[in-house]
Amino acid sequence: MPQVTVHTAKTQLSRLIEAALNGEEVIIARGSTPVVRLVPVIPQRFKFGVLSADLGPGPDFLEPMAPDELAEWEGPA
């Protein structure tokens, strides 16, 4: 697709978006100077557990504390 001016892009934005989604290169220019390239956004799915192999298992917060750790938290009796 040839480059289009900002004015043309304003009036034909829907058509230009469709062209970009169909793989055409859409360049918007100010006068004869190209300033913007219109490209589609590729949606990416969120993936849970991406770092699980790097981080390892987390702490078990329901596990009872060791007696020496518990004494440090409670302080002197």
C-alpha positions, 0 to 999 in steps of 0.5 A: 500500500502506498503511504497516505497523508494524515488527513487521508488516514483520519478519513479512512482509518477503518480501511487502513486498519483492515489493510494492516490486519490483512498484512499490508504495510500502511505508512502514514506521512506528514506531507511527504515525510513518513512518520508512522507505520500501522501494524497489527497488535498480536495478542499474547496469552498470559501463561501462569507459572512461567518462572516456576522452574526457576523459583522452585517450590515456595514455603509451606506456611501451614507447617509448624515452626521449629522450636528454636525459630519459634523461640526467636519470634516469641522472645524471652519468656 
